[in-house]
Amino acid sequence: MSADGDFHKKGWTIIIACSMGAKDKLLSTSSPLKRGLFHILGGLFIPIVALFLPRMVVVISLCVATFILLGFELIRSRVSGTNRWFFSCFKPLLREKEASRLTGTSYMLVASLIAFLFFQRDIAVLALSFLAVGDPLATIVGKRIGKRKLFGKTLEGDLACLISCVATGLVFYYAGLSVPLLTILAGAAAAAIVEAMPLPINDNLTIPLLAGVVMTVI
């Protein structure tokens, strides 16, 4: 089995099947859940697809996608009609503050490009998967059952992020990703800590990049 392909087909079948099953629920949920499911499904798409493509293809594809989306962001920031049309089409998946700021998807694409440029492939996959799963689950749990405040967020949401990141890392580990278990756990913990901190930079950027740095240096 090659270095780029040392993962078990059974493991990836489980991952993809779970993602496809969740997709069917997207259209019938409330807006916060729609955003969360969109975040999870869209966020996992890039790292999973990257496992099956050459690194250069992934980087070039991300460059093109990032350039196009940032170009559109510039246009809608200057053309109010375009911005209104954009929000009328994607309002359930967007936050109100994104009317005058970059969308979370733009930050995620930039983070993905940086991750695959500077991190080893499997570490980039894990870091982006922690963002895709941990961040939206922290928000959903925090809003639904969160009671104990911590750094402006909730302890319950932070724990949901940590548990989901660890679970995601274990799924990838047992599916055959070539990253030591201790490194995965350290990256999951780093992702959860960054998510919990009230940093001024969008967490779609900070979570994967700082988690990737931690996993790279360990």
Secondary structure, 3 states (H helix, E strand, C coil): CCCCCCCCHHHHHHHHHHHHHHHCCHHHCCHHHHHHHHHHHHHHHHHHHHCCCCHHHHHHHHHHHHHHHHHHHHHHHHCHHHHHHHHHHHHHHCCHHHHCCCCHHHHHHHHHHHHHHHCCHHHHHHHHHHHHHHHHHHHHHHHHHCCCEECCEEHHHHHHHHHHHHHHHHHHHHHCCCCCHHHHHHHHHHHHHHHHCCCCCCHHHHHHHHHHHHHHHC
